[in-house]
Amino acid sequence: GKEISSPSLGKDRADTVIIGGGCVGVSLAYHLSRAGLKDVVLLEKSELTAGSTWHAAGLTTYFHPGINLKKIHSYSIKLYEKLEEETGQAVGFHQPGSIRIASTPTRVDEFKYQMTRAGWHPTEQYLITPEKVQELFPLLNMDMVLAGLYNPGDGHIDPYSLTMALAAGARKYGAQLNYPVQVTNLNSRSDGTWEVETPLGLIRANRIVNTAGFWARDIGKMIGMQHPLIPVHHQYVVTSTIPEVKALKTELPVIRDLEGSYYLRQERDGLLFGPYESEEKMKLQDSWVTNGVPPGFGKELFESDLDRIMEHVEAAMEMVPVLKKADIVNTVAGPITYSPDILPMVGPHQGVRNYWVAIGFGYGIIHAGGIGKYLSDWILEGEPPFDLIELDPNRYGKWTTTEYTAAKARESYGFNNVVGYPKEERFAGRPTERTSGLYDLLKSECSMGFHAGWEQPHWFYKPGDEIGYKPSFRRTNWFEPVGREYKQVMEKVGVIDLSPFGKFKVKGADSVKLLDHLFANVVPKVGSTNISHMLTPRGKVYAELTVSQLYPGEFMLVTGSGSELHDLRWIEEEVMRGGYKVEIENMTDEMGVLGVAGPYARQVLQKLTNEDLSDGSFKFLQSRHLKLYDIAVTAIRISYTGELGWELYHRKEDSVALYRAIMEAGQKEGIDNFGTYALNALRLEKGFRAWGAEMNCDTNPLEAGLDYFVKLNKPADFTGKQALKQIKEKGLKRQLVYLTLETDNVDPEGNESVWHNGKVIGNTTSGSFSYSAQQSLAFAYVPIELSKVGQKLEVELLGKKYPATIIQEPLVMTEPTRMRLQRKGESPRM
């Protein structure tokens, strides 16, 4: 029966107020209170599960193409298995397994690609033959099946019962779930707390969490946030009893027919299937974005429209012929919230204190359990329990307009079952308003990649190249051109647009003190630059930045494009917590950056300035202000290529003039462009680590081989210092190693399984072809006992295990090291 609840607030102070009572909000209330947090209050404006939860098809799967989200899926399923026992509430959890169907050779490649990404995770996943597929799902048309990707333990759950079980658990542990109570306004106070206004009075909260589903945008607007969310219409169809289904002894596994773009599962003695129609045919509920969600909307549905999904219905009848004779008894068309990239936004928000979100769930049922736990851990421990950067709400910014969100949601929905290639690019909504000064000049000359709203050249075209975006699991059209750009930088001089970097100015009385506390490295002297890491209290690598002290007490901090607001939020939070007297300015959009690198870099730049650029005068890791061709730049002698080079920071409006002057000055030296693919090959050969690959919130700097940048003996008690001392004392369990591989037409790119003696023992973190060694190169984490130079291992790529050998790093010495050895009269390793 339905509970009758007379709304009341019960209290006027709370630690955490959760806004929205769908499965995600209720899961968070359950996990926070289960972990012992007192004063957890959830406010729901109508009833629990209203919105997108109650009408969901309830699919649960271990599979996710990403790496980190597998952990979320896995936790959810394990939780749902135990929930009934713990709360006494039935949840209707069925676990017949699921099979993704490959009906093209490319799909078979994709499954092999996914198998190596799953091998080093505990989740069970198998590549199965058509015979095995037929045995598990005897009603398929086998003409269309080449292989299956099988996850035992997958299935579906009743979303209403799941939410009610979580709610019962939350109450048992002391959380208050209040409904119907609408939040009418939110006020932030100067001490970082919030006033939550409702028709029944005010609640003061230490933090608020927006879990409002398709109302999340309206809640965000109350505090001036424009969350990039849009509701899409999703339909699924339920049939009446089908005799062939009724006759089966066991429940059919869930099928995902990827070419037909639908899921299909058993529902009692019939079938239920839900398609994802194409970008052109799918329907958005745009009016809710412009005018807000209609006030009364709660457990309503949309008008169904079978015409829109007819081709998918036909595809399903082709794949599962018994459907041809079945009657459709129900079509459910309801709103699902989409973010531009289908992934939810989970965590604290930059620019507002103590405002957290868990919004934008296209797959809220499978994510609810794991995200409730993840967010609860983060709230209670002050750092994320593991790396989940792809869900960072701060991956979006001012450039994420409503038009962009709509274009991307259409594409993401339509591409729901598209082949997931490595180095995937998606073109809807591009370019955004966030382009570098060089975009118009370079856009027709190269293949651009998308980075946090920016367009950045991946590789450049020359006459005779096969141009354009040609994704593949094997080497493709960019392989030779990238080799050409690699050679350009190693032998002559190249120019790269690095404008997407995140760039912050930090100044003020406490700036040195702040940076000394935030970073594990020492604070650089005036006119110097260093590579520094912000660690979490547990000693994980939260971020890597270059820090330059440009003037006494005035610093420039630079980070990767994908971590701009992720890093800024961490820094700002520390400033608030410690009461530091500093000003921080985000310069990312105003500043352009050009990288110039290669043996002739000095010779070319010297033509444009009176400043002495010689090695004695402008040393490696020094920074200074100078004029190049009469344009003001801040030049840092640093290059991620590991070759002689400078990064030139300048006003965005000067980018074109600066670029043209450098290209002009380098004619005699044969100057040319290079892109980020060549940059990646160059940095790997030098043994340079990358944040987000070799190090992140899952790794400590010692196992990542970053000891050189971590000054455990500096006086300041930097964040993570105590934890690192303990890690060092205990000794490392695993180590980052450097591998060469003997492959054929396929290269590692990271997240592949590493094998030894028939067992998976680790994973690669990044990889590329080495144009100098003429073989593949990768970084990988392996157990300490297998980390010696010379150790033989195997790396699994596309279903094949390739021999790999741990080598001494780096493969190619950096330019500063080569110069140092030359001065000593030794011959450097090239």
C-alpha positions in Angstrom: 0.0 0.0 0.0 1.0 3.6 -0.4 2.2 5.5 2.6 0.1 8.5 3.6 2.6 11.1 4.8 1.5 14.4 6.2 4.2 16.8 5.2 6.3 18.4 7.9 9.9 19.5 8.1 10.5 17.9 11.5 13.7 20.0 12.0 15.1 23.3 11.0 18.8 22.3 10.9 20.4 19.6 8.8 23.8 18.5 7.9 22.8 17.5 4.3 19.7 18.4 2.5 19.0 16.2 -0.6 16.6 17.7 -3.1 14.7 15.1 -5.1 13.3 11.7 -4.2 14.1 9.5 -7.2 16.3 6.4 -6.9 19.5 8.5 -6.9 18.5 10.9 -4.1 17.1 8.1 -2.0 20.2 6.0 -2.5 22.4 8.9 -1.3 20.2 9.4 1.8 20.5 5.6 2.5 24.3 5.6 2.1 24.9 8.8 4.1 22.8 7.7 7.0 24.1 4.1 6.9 27.6 5.5 7.2 26.5 7.2 10.4 25.8 10.8 9.3 23.2 12.3 11.5 20.7 14.9 10.2 20.2 13.8 6.7 17.0 15.3 5.2 15.6 14.5 1.8 12.9 16.8 0.4 10.7 15.5 -2.5 8.0 17.8 -4.0 5.4 15.1 -4.8 6.2 11.5 -4.0 9.2 9.2 -4.1 10.0 7.8 -7.6 8.0 10.6 -9.4 9.8 11.8 -12.5 12.0 9.3 -14.4 12.4 6.6 -11.8 8.9 4.9 -11.7 8.5 4.3 -15.5 12.1 3.1 -16.1 12.6 -0.3 -17.8 15.0 -1.0 -14.8 17.9 -2.6 -16.7 21.0 -3.5 -14.7 24.3 -4.4 -16.3 27.9 -4.9 -15.2 29.0 -3.7 -18.6 30.2 -0.1 -19.2 32.6 0.9 -22.0 34.4 3.3 -19.6 36.8 2.1 -17.0 35.7 3.8 -13.8 32.0 3.4 -14.2 32.4 -0.4 -14.2 33.0 0.0 -10.5 29.7 1.9 -10.0 27.7 -0.7 -12.0 29.3 -3.5 -10.0 28.6 -1.9 -6.6 25.0 -1.3 -7.6 24.3 -4.9 -8.5 26.0 -6.3 -5.4 23.9 -3.9 -3.3 20.6 -4.7 -5.0 21.3 -8.4 -4.4 21.4 -7.9 -0.6 18.8 -5.1 -0.3 15.7 -7.3 0.2 17.4 -9.2 3.0 18.6 -6.0 4.7 15.4 -3.9 4.5 12.7 -6.6 4.3 11.4 -4.9 1.1 11.0 -7.0 -2.1 12.9 -5.4 -5.0 11.9 -7.7 -7.9 15.5 -8.3 -9.0 16.0 -10.7 -11.9 19.5 -11.7 -12.9 19.2 -13.8 -16.1 22.4 -12.2 -17.5 22.7 -10.1 -20.7 24.2 -10.5 -24.2 25.3 -7.8 -26.5 25.0 -9.0 -30.1 27.6 -8.4 -32.8 26.3 -8.8 -36.3 29.2 -7.1 -38.1 33.0 -7.8 -38.1 33.6 -4.3 -36.7 31.4 -5.1 -33.7 33.4 -8.3 -33.1 36.5 -6.1 -33.0 34.7 -3.8 -30.6 33.9 -6.7 -28.3 37.6 -7.8 -28.3 38.6 -4.2 -27.5 36.1 -4.2 -24.6 37.4 -7.6 -23.4 40.9 -6.3 -22.8 39.5 -3.3 -21.0 37.4 -5.6 -18.7 40.1 -8.2 -18.0 41.8 -6.4 -15.2 38.4 -5.7 -13.5 36.7 -8.2 -11.2 33.5 -8.2 -13.3 32.7 -11.4 -15.2 32.5 -10.8 -19.0 32.9 -13.3 -21.8 33.2 -13.2 -25.6 30.9 -16.0 -26.6 30.3 -17.9 -29.9 27.0 -17.9 -31.8 26.3 -21.4 -30.6 26.5 -20.3 -27.0 24.3 -17.2 -27.8 21.7 -19.5 -29.2 21.8 -21.8 -26.2 21.2 -18.9 -23.8 18.6 -17.2 -26.0 16.9 -19.9 -28.2 14.5 -17.5 -29.9 17.1 -15.5 -32.0 17.4 -15.4 -35.7 20.9 -16.8 -35.8 21.7 -15.6 -39.4 22.5 -12.3 -37.9 24.8 -13.3 -35.0 28.6 -13.3 -35.3 29.4 -13.2 -31.5 28.0 -12.2 -28.2 29.4 -10.2 -25.2 28.0 -11.9 -22.2 27.7 -10.6 -18.6 26.3 -13.1 -16.2 24.5 -11.4 -13.3 23.0 -8.7 -15.4 19.2 -8.3 -15.6 16.5 -5.9 -14.4 14.9 -4.6 -11.2 11.6 -3.0 -10.4 12.6 0.7 -10.0 9.7 1.5 -7.7 10.4 -1.3 -5.3 14.1 -0.6 -5.4 13.5 3.0 -4.3 11.1 2.0 -1.6 13.6 -0.5 -0.2 16.4 2.2 -0.2 13.9 4.5 1.5 13.1 2.0 4.2 16.8 1.5 4.8 17.5 5.2 4.9 14.7 5.7 7.5 16.0 2.7 9.5 19.4 4.5 9.8 17.8 7.8 10.8 17.4 9.8 7.6 14.3 11.9 7.3 12.4 11.6 4.0 9.9 14.5 3.7 7.2 14.7 1.0 5.4 16.4 -0.5 7.7 19.3 0.3 8.7 21.6 -2.5 12.0 23.6 -2.4 11.0 27.2 -3.4 14.3 29.0 -3.0 18.0 28.5 -2.0 20.1 31.1 -0.3 23.8 30.7 0.4 25.2 32.3 3.5 28.6 33.9 4.1 29.7 31.0 6.4 29.1 28.5 3.5 25.8 27.1 4.9 22.6 27.2 3.0 19.0 28.3 3.7 16.6 26.0 2.0 13.1 27.6 1.7 10.0 25.5 1.5 6.2 26.4 2.0 6.6 24.8 5.5 9.5 26.9 6.6 13.3 27.2 6.4 16.0 24.5 6.9 19.6 25.5 7.5 22.0 23.0 5.9 25.8 22.5 5.9 25.5 21.4 2.3 22.8 20.8 -0.3 22.7 18.0 -3.0 20.7 18.5 -6.1 19.3 15.1 -7.1 16.2 16.5 -8.8 16.2 14.6 -12.1 14.6 16.6 -14.8 13.9 19.4 -12.3 17.6 19.7 -11.6 17.9 22.6 -14.1 15.2 24.5 -12.2 16.9 24.0 -8.9 20.2 25.1 -10.4 18.6 28.3 -11.7 17.7 29.3 -8.1 21.4 29.8 -7.5 22.3 31.1 -10.9 23.6 27.8 -12.3 22.8 26.7 -15.9 23.1 23.0 -15.7 23.4 21.5 -19.2 20.5 19.1 -19.1 17.6 18.3 -21.4 14.8 15.8 -21.2 14.5 13.3 -24.1 11.5 11.1 -24.9 12.3 7.4 -24.5 9.8 4.7 -25.4 9.6 1.0 -24.6 7.0 -1.5 -25.8 5.5 -4.4 -23.8 3.9 -7.4 -25.5 1.2 -9.8 -24.4 2.0 -13.4 -23.6 4.0 -15.2 -26.3 3.6 -19.0 -26.2 7.3 -19.6 -27.1 8.4 -17.4 -24.2 5.9 -19.0 -21.8 7.2 -22.4 -22.6 10.8 -21.6 -21.5 12.1 -23.1 -18.3 14.3 -20.2 -17.4 14.1 -16.5 -17.9 15.7 -15.2 -21.1 18.9 -13.1 -20.8 18.5 -9.4 -21.7 19.5 -8.8 -25.4 21.1 -5.7 -26.7 21.0 -5.7 -30.5 23.5 -3.0 -31.3 22.9 -2.7 -35.0 19.2 -2.6 -34.4 19.7 -0.1 -31.6 17.4 -1.5 -28.9 17.3 -3.6 -25.7 14.9 -6.5 -25.3 14.1 -8.5 -22.2 11.5 -10.9 -20.9 8.5 -9.3 -19.0 6.4 -12.0 -17.4 5.5 -14.3 -20.3 6.0 -11.6 -23.0 8.8 -9.4 -24.1 9.7 -5.8 -23.5 11.9 -3.8 -25.8 13.1 -0.2 -26.0 14.8 1.4 -29.0 17.1 4.4 -29.3 16.1 6.1 -32.5 18.4 8.1 -34.7 19.5 11.7 -34.1 17.0 12.9 -36.8 14.0 11.0 -35.4 14.4 11.2 -31.7 12.4 13.8 -29.7 13.6 16.3 -27.1 11.3 18.1 -24.7 12.8 21.5 -25.6 10.0 23.5 -24.0 11.0 22.4 -20.5 14.4 23.9 -21.0 13.1 27.3 -22.0 10.0 27.4 -19.8 10.8 25.0 -17.0 9.0 21.7 -16.3 5.2 22.2 -16.1 4.4 22.6 -12.4 2.1 19.6 -12.0 4.2 17.1 -13.8 5.0 14.1 -11.6 4.0 10.7 -12.6 2.7 11.6 -16.1 3.9 10.1 -19.4 4.2 11.5 -22.9 2.0 10.5 -25.8 3.5 7.4 -27.4 4.5 7.5 -31.0 5.2 4.1 -32.6 5.9 5.6 -36.1 9.0 7.2 -34.7 10.4 3.8 -33.7 9.0 1.6 -36.4 12.3 0.7 -38.1 13.6 -0.6 -34.7 10.4 -2.5 -34.1 11.0 -4.2 -37.5 14.7 -4.8 -36.6 13.5 -6.5 -33.4 11.0 -8.7 -35.3 13.8 -9.7 -37.7 16.1 -10.6 -34.8 13.5 -12.2 -32.6 10.9 -13.7 -35.0 8.3 -14.6 -32.4 7.6 -10.9 -32.0 5.9 -10.9 -35.4 2.9 -12.7 -33.9 2.9 -10.8 -30.6 0.4 -8.1 -29.6 1.7 -4.8 -28.2 -0.3 -4.3 -24.9 1.6 -1.2 -23.6 3.8 1.6 -24.9 5.5 3.7 -22.2 6.9 7.1 -23.4 8.5 9.0 -20.6 11.1 11.7 -20.0 14.8 10.8 -19.3 17.3 13.5 -18.5 20.3 13.7 -20.8 23.5 15.6 -20.3 25.5 16.5 -23.5 27.6 13.3 -23.3 25.0 10.9 -21.6 27.2 10.8 -18.5 25.7 12.1 -15.3 27.3 15.0 -13.3 28.3 13.9 -9.8 30.2 15.9 -7.2 30.8 19.3 -5.8 30.4 22.4 -8.1 33.1 24.9 -8.8 32.0 28.5 -8.1 29.5 27.7 -5.3 30.3 26.5 -1.9 28.8 23.3 -0.5 26.6 22.7 -3.5 26.8 19.1 -4.8 25.0 17.5 -7.7 24.0 14.0 -8.8 22.1 14.9 -12.0 21.8 14.1 -15.7 21.3 10.3 -15.3 20.3 8.6 -18.6 20.7 5.3 -16.7 19.7 6.2 -13.2 18.7 2.7 -12.1 22.0 1.0 -12.6 23.9 4.1 -11.4 21.8 4.8 -8.3 23.4 2.4 -5.9 27.0 3.0 -6.8 26.7 6.8 -7.1 24.9 7.0 -3.7 27.9 5.2 -2.2 30.5 7.2 -4.2 29.0 10.6 -3.2 28.5 9.6 0.4 32.2 8.5 0.7 33.3 11.8 -0.9 31.1 13.9 1.3 32.3 12.1 4.5 36.0 11.8 3.6 36.7 15.0 1.7 38.0 13.2 -1.4 36.6 10.9 -4.0 37.0 7.2 -3.2 38.3 6.6 -6.7 38.8 8.4 -10.0 35.6 9.3 -11.8 36.8 12.4 -13.6 34.4 11.7 -16.5 31.4 12.5 -14.2 32.9 15.8 -12.9 30.2 18.4 -13.1 33.0 20.9 -13.8 33.7 19.4 -17.2 31.1 21.8 -18.5 31.4 25.6 -18.4 30.1 28.8 -19.8 30.6 27.5 -23.3 27.9 24.8 -22.7 25.0 26.7 -24.1 21.4 25.4 -24.5 21.9 25.0 -28.2 25.0 22.9 -27.6 23.2 20.8 -25.0 20.3 20.1 -27.3 22.5 19.2 -30.3 24.7 16.9 -28.1 21.7 15.2 -26.4 20.3 14.4 -29.8 23.6 13.0 -31.0 24.2 11.0 -27.7 20.8 9.5 -27.8 21.0 8.5 -31.4 24.6 7.2 -30.9 23.5 5.1 -28.0 24.6 1.9 -29.7 27.1 3.2 -32.1 30.6 1.5 -32.3 32.9 2.9 -29.6 36.2 3.4 -31.3 39.4 4.5 -29.6 40.1 8.2 -30.0 36.4 8.8 -30.8 35.3 12.2 -32.0 31.7 13.4 -32.2 30.8 16.4 -34.2 27.4 17.7 -33.1 27.4 21.2 -31.5 30.9 22.0 -32.7 32.7 24.4 -32.7 31.5 25.9 -29.4 32.0 29.6 -28.7 35.3 28.5 -27.0 37.8 28.4 -29.9 41.4 29.4 -29.9 42.6 32.5 -31.8 44.0 30.1 -34.4 40.9 28.1 -35.1 39.8 29.8 -38.3 43.3 29.8 -39.6 43.9 26.1 -39.0 40.5 24.4 -39.2 40.8 23.3 -42.9 44.4 22.2 -42.5 44.0 19.6 -39.9 41.9 17.0 -38.1 40.6 18.8 -34.9 39.9 17.2 -31.6 37.4 18.3 -29.0 38.8 19.2 -25.5 36.6 20.8 -22.9 34.8 22.9 -25.5 38.0 23.8 -27.4 39.0 22.6 -30.9 42.7 21.5 -30.9 44.6 20.1 -33.9 45.2 16.3 -33.6 47.2 16.0 -36.9 47.8 18.1 -40.0 47.1 17.3 -43.7 49.6 17.3 -46.5 48.9 16.7 -50.2 48.4 13.0 -50.8 47.0 12.3 -47.3 43.7 10.6 -46.8 42.1 13.4 -44.8 39.2 13.5 -42.4 38.1 11.5 -39.4 38.5 7.8 -40.1 38.2 5.9 -36.8 39.5 2.4 -36.5 40.6 -0.2 -33.9 43.8 -0.6 -36.0 46.3 1.9 -37.4 44.4 4.4 -39.6 44.8 7.4 -41.9 46.7 9.5 -39.3 49.5 7.0 -38.6 52.0 8.1 -41.3 51.2 11.9 -41.0 51.8 11.7 -37.2 55.2 10.0 -37.9 56.0 12.9 -40.2 55.1 15.5 -37.5 57.2 13.5 -35.0 60.2 13.7 -37.3 59.5 17.4 -37.8 59.9 18.1 -34.1 62.9 15.8 -33.6 64.9 17.1 -36.6 63.7 20.6 -37.2 61.1 22.7 -35.4 57.4 22.5 -34.9 54.6 24.7 -33.7 51.5 23.5 -31.7 48.4 25.3 -30.4 48.2 24.7 -26.7 45.6 27.4 -26.0 43.1 24.9 -24.3 45.4 24.7 -21.2 43.7 25.8 -18.0 45.5 28.9 -16.8 45.1 30.6 -13.4 46.8 33.7 -11.8 47.3 33.5 -8.1 48.6 36.5 -6.1 48.3 38.1 -2.7 50.0 38.1 0.7 49.4 34.4 1.3 50.1 33.1 -2.2 53.4 31.4 -1.3 51.9 29.9 1.9 48.9 28.6 0.0 50.9 26.9 -2.8 53.3 25.5 -0.3 50.4 23.8 1.4 48.6 22.7 -1.8 51.6 21.2 -3.7 54.0 18.4 -2.9 56.9 20.2 -4.7 58.7 23.3 -3.4 57.4 26.7 -4.5 59.5 27.9 -7.5 61.6 31.0 -7.1 60.8 34.2 -9.1 61.5 33.6 -12.8 61.3 29.8 -12.4 58.8 27.1 -13.2 58.3 23.6 -11.8 56.0 20.6 -12.2 53.9 20.2 -9.1 51.2 17.9 -7.8 48.2 18.5 -5.6 47.6 15.4 -3.5 44.5 14.3 -1.6 44.6 13.7 2.1 45.0 9.9 1.3 48.0 10.7 -0.8 46.5 10.2 -4.3 47.3 12.5 -7.2 44.4 15.0 -7.5 46.1 17.1 -10.2 49.4 18.0 -11.9 50.1 21.6 -12.8 53.1 23.7 -13.9 53.7 26.5 -11.4 55.6 29.6 -12.3 56.4 32.5 -10.0 56.4 35.4 -12.5 56.8 38.3 -10.0 57.3 38.1 -6.2 54.1 36.5 -4.8 52.4 36.4 -8.2 52.1 32.9 -9.8 50.7 31.4 -13.0 49.3 27.9 -12.7 48.7 25.8 -15.8 46.8 22.5 -16.1 45.3 20.3 -18.8 42.1 21.5 -20.6 40.0 18.7 -19.1 40.9 19.6 -15.5 40.5 23.4 -15.6 37.5 23.8 -13.2 38.3 20.5 -11.4 41.6 21.9 -10.2 40.3 25.5 -9.7 37.6 24.2 -7.4 40.1 22.3 -5.2 42.3 25.3 -4.9 39.4 27.7 -4.1 38.1 25.3 -1.5 41.5 25.3 0.2 41.5 29.1 0.1 38.1 29.2 1.9 39.1 26.5 4.4 42.4 28.1 5.4 41.2 31.7 5.1 44.2 32.5 2.8 44.5 36.1 1.6 44.9 35.6 -2.1 43.2 36.5 -5.4 42.7 33.8 -8.0 41.9 34.7 -11.6 40.9 32.2 -14.2 42.7 33.4 -17.4 41.9 30.3 -19.5 39.7 32.0 -22.1 41.7 35.2 -22.4 45.1 33.6 -22.9 46.4 31.9 -26.0 49.4 29.5 -25.8 51.8 28.4 -28.6 54.4 25.7 -28.1 57.5 25.9 -30.3 59.8 22.8 -30.1 62.7 21.1 -31.8 66.4 21.6 -32.3 65.9 24.9 -34.2 63.4 26.4 -31.8 65.9 28.8 -30.3 67.3 29.9 -33.7 63.8 30.7 -34.9 62.6 32.6 -31.9 65.8 34.5 -31.5 65.1 36.3 -34.8 62.0 37.8 -33.2 63.4 39.2 -30.0 66.4 41.2 -28.5 66.2 39.0 -25.3 69.1 36.5 -25.1 67.6 33.0 -25.5 70.9 31.2 -25.2 71.2 28.2 -22.9 73.3 30.2 -20.4 70.9 33.1 -20.3 67.4 31.4 -20.6 67.8 28.0 -18.8 65.4 25.0 -18.8 62.4 25.7 -16.5 62.9 29.4 -16.4 60.1 31.9 -17.2 60.2 35.5 -18.2 58.3 38.3 -19.9 59.5 39.4 -23.3 58.5 40.8 -26.6 58.4 38.6 -29.7 57.8 40.5 -32.9 56.6 43.3 -30.6 54.0 41.1 -29.0 54.0 40.7 -25.2 54.5 37.1 -24.2 55.3 35.2 -21.0 57.8 32.6 -22.2 58.5 29.4 -20.2 61.3 27.1 -21.3 59.5 23.9 -21.1 58.0 21.4 -23.6 56.0 18.3 -23.2 57.8 17.0 -26.3 61.0 16.8 -24.2 62.8 18.6 -27.0 64.3 22.1 -26.8 61.2 24.4 -26.6 59.2 27.2 -25.2 55.6 27.7 -24.3 54.5 31.2 -25.2 51.6 32.6 -23.2 49.9 35.7 -24.8 46.6 37.6 -25.2 44.3 35.5 -27.3 43.8 38.4 -29.7 47.5 38.3 -30.5 47.5 34.6 -31.4 47.3 35.0 -35.2 50.0 37.7 -35.4 52.3 35.7 -33.2 51.8 32.4 -35.1 52.4 34.1 -38.4 55.5 35.8 -37.2 57.0 32.5 -35.9 56.1 30.7 -39.2 57.6 33.5 -41.2 60.8 33.5 -39.1 61.2 29.7 -39.4 61.0 29.4 -43.2 64.7 28.7 -43.6 64.7 26.1 -40.8 61.7 24.3 -42.5 59.3 25.1 -39.6 55.8 23.3 -39.7 52.8 22.5 -37.6 52.3 19.5 -35.3 49.3 18.2 -33.3 48.5 16.5 -30.1 48.9 12.9 -31.5 52.6 13.6 -32.3 52.9 15.3 -28.9 51.7 12.1 -27.2 54.2 10.0 -29.1 57.0 12.4 -28.2 56.1 12.5 -24.5 55.8 8.7 -24.2 59.3 8.2 -25.7 60.7 10.6 -23.0 58.9 8.7 -20.2 56.7 11.7 -19.3 53.6 10.8 -17.3 50.2 12.2 -18.0 47.6 13.2 -15.5 44.4 11.1 -16.0 46.5 8.2 -17.4 49.6 7.3 -15.4 48.3 9.2 -12.3 44.9 10.3 -10.9 42.8 9.8 -7.8 43.5 6.0 -7.9 47.3 6.3 -7.8 49.9 7.7 -5.4 52.8 9.6 -6.8 55.4 7.0 -5.6 54.0 4.1 -7.5 53.6 6.5 -10.5 57.3 7.2 -10.3 56.9 10.9 -9.5 59.3 10.8 -6.5 61.4 13.6 -8.1 58.5 16.1 -7.8 57.4 15.1 -4.2 59.5 16.8 -1.5 58.6 14.8 1.7 61.4 16.7 3.5 60.1 20.3 2.8 59.0 22.1 6.0 55.4 22.7 4.9 52.8 20.1 5.9 51.3 19.8 2.5 48.1 17.9 1.9 48.8 14.2 1.6 52.2 14.4 3.2 51.4 12.2 6.3 49.6 9.6 4.1 52.6 9.4 1.7 55.0 8.9 4.6 52.9 5.9 5.6 52.7 4.6 2.1 56.5 4.8 1.8 57.0 3.0 5.1 54.6 0.2 4.1 56.3 -0.2 0.7 54.6 -0.2 -2.7 52.5 -3.1 -4.0 52.7 -2.1 -7.6 54.8 0.1 -9.8 54.5 2.0 -13.1 56.7 0.3 -15.7 57.7 1.1 -19.3 57.1 -1.5 -22.0 58.0 -2.1 -25.6 55.6 -4.4 -27.5 55.9 -6.4 -30.7 52.5 -5.8 -32.4 51.1 -5.8 -36.0 49.1 -2.9 -37.2 47.6 -2.2 -33.8 48.9 0.0 -30.9 48.1 0.1 -27.2 46.4 3.2 -26.0 45.8 2.5 -22.3 43.5 0.4 -20.1 44.4 -2.9 -21.7 45.0 -6.1 -19.7 48.6 -7.1 -19.0 49.2 -10.9 -18.7 51.8 -13.1 -17.1 51.7 -16.9 -16.9 48.1 -17.0 -18.1 46.8 -14.5 -15.6 45.9 -10.8 -15.8 48.3 -9.0 -13.5 47.9 -5.4 -14.4 46.9 -2.8 -16.9 48.4 -0.3 -19.4 47.8 3.4 -18.7 48.7 4.9 -22.1 50.5 3.8 -25.2 51.5 4.8 -28.8 53.7 3.7 -31.6 57.3 4.8 -31.1 58.5 6.3 -34.3 62.1 6.2 -33.1 62.1 2.5 -31.9 59.6 1.5 -34.7 57.5 -0.5 -32.2 54.8 0.1 -29.7 55.4 1.7 -26.4 53.2 1.7 -23.3 53.2 2.5 -19.6 51.6 -0.1 -17.3 51.0 -0.9 -13.6 52.3 -4.3 -12.5 53.0 -5.9 -9.2 56.4 -4.9 -7.7 57.7 -8.5 -8.1 57.1 -8.3 -11.9 58.5 -4.7 -12.3 62.2 -5.3 -13.1 63.8 -4.2 -16.3 63.9 -7.2 -18.7 60.8 -8.8 -17.4 58.7 -10.5 -20.1 54.9 -9.9 -20.1 52.1 -9.8 -22.6 49.6 -7.1 -23.5 46.2 -8.1 -24.9 45.0 -6.1 -27.9 42.0 -7.0 -30.0 41.8 -10.6 -28.6 45.5 -11.3 -29.1 48.3 -11.4 -26.6 51.4 -9.6 -27.8 54.9 -10.1 -26.2 56.1 -7.1 -24.1 59.3 -6.3 -22.4 59.9 -3.9 -19.5 62.7 -1.5 -20.6 64.8 1.1 -18.9 63.1 4.5 -19.2 63.2 6.8 -21.1 63.5 5.4 -24.6 64.8 8.8 -25.8 66.5 11.2 -23.5 65.2 14.7 -23.1 67.1 17.6 -24.6 68.3 19.1 -21.3 69.7 15.7 -20.3 71.4 15.2 -23.7 73.0 18.7 -23.3 74.2 17.9 -19.8 75.8 14.6 -20.9 77.4 16.3 -23.9 79.0 18.9 -21.7 80.4 16.1 -19.6 81.7 14.4 -22.8 79.4 11.4 -22.6 77.3 10.3 -25.6 73.6 10.6 -25.0 71.0 8.0 -25.8 68.8 9.1 -28.7 
